[in-house]
Amino acid sequence: MSMGRFWWHGRRQTVKESIEYAGISLANGQIVFVNNRGASFATVLNYGDRVGLTPAVGAGMRFFEDG
């Protein structure tokens, strides 16, 4: 999604502000990426940044052994 709006009350928007502006729910928790690198909701966006979100997985990785 290209929002093209990264200024909020005279300053650049954070990831969280941009997500809320787009109407995306944060209720389930999200893992955030900016330009394909791990980031936080407090990361300040620059022009041209790409934001990616993925739901947080509760179980995490599980390893199974034979037997």
C-alpha positions as CSV (number, residue, x, y, z in Angstrom):
1,M,0.0,0.0,0.0
2,S,1.4,3.4,-0.9
3,M,0.1,6.0,1.5
4,G,2.2,9.0,0.5
5,R,1.5,10.7,3.8
6,F,4.4,10.8,6.2
7,W,3.9,14.1,8.0
8,W,1.8,14.5,11.1
9,H,1.4,17.8,12.9
10,G,4.6,19.2,11.4
11,R,6.8,16.1,11.9
12,R,7.3,12.7,10.2
13,Q,4.9,9.9,11.0
14,T,5.9,6.7,12.9
15,V,5.0,3.3,11.7
16,K,2.2,3.1,14.3
17,E,0.7,6.4,13.2
18,S,0.7,5.3,9.5
19,I,-0.8,1.9,10.3
20,E,-3.6,3.5,12.3
21,Y,-4.2,6.1,9.5
22,A,-4.6,3.2,7.0
23,G,-7.2,1.6,9.3
24,I,-5.2,-1.6,10.0
25,S,-6.0,-3.3,13.3
26,L,-3.1,-3.8,15.8
27,A,-5.2,-6.0,18.1
28,N,-3.5,-9.3,17.2
29,G,0.0,-7.9,17.5
30,Q,2.2,-7.5,14.5
31,I,5.8,-7.9,13.5
32,V,7.0,-4.8,11.7
33,F,9.5,-4.5,8.8
34,V,10.7,-1.2,7.2
35,N,12.6,-1.7,4.0
36,N,12.8,-5.5,4.7
37,R,14.5,-5.0,8.1
38,G,13.0,-5.5,11.5
39,A,11.6,-2.4,13.0
40,S,9.4,-1.1,15.8
41,F,6.1,0.8,15.8
42,A,8.1,3.9,17.0
43,T,10.3,3.9,13.8
44,V,10.0,7.2,12.0
45,L,9.3,6.8,8.3
46,N,11.1,8.6,5.5
47,Y,9.9,9.3,2.0
48,G,9.9,6.0,-0.1
49,D,10.1,3.6,2.9
50,R,8.3,0.3,2.5
51,V,6.4,-1.0,5.5
52,G,5.6,-4.7,5.9
53,L,3.5,-6.3,8.6
54,T,3.0,-10.0,9.6
55,P,0.9,-11.3,12.4
56,A,2.8,-12.4,15.5
57,V,2.6,-16.2,15.8
58,G,1.9,-17.5,19.3
59,A,3.4,-20.9,19.1
60,G,6.7,-19.9,17.6
61,M,9.0,-22.5,16.1
62,R,8.6,-26.1,17.3
63,F,11.2,-28.9,16.8
64,F,10.2,-32.5,16.6
65,E,12.4,-35.5,17.2
66,D,11.9,-39.0,15.8
67,G,10.8,-41.7,18.2
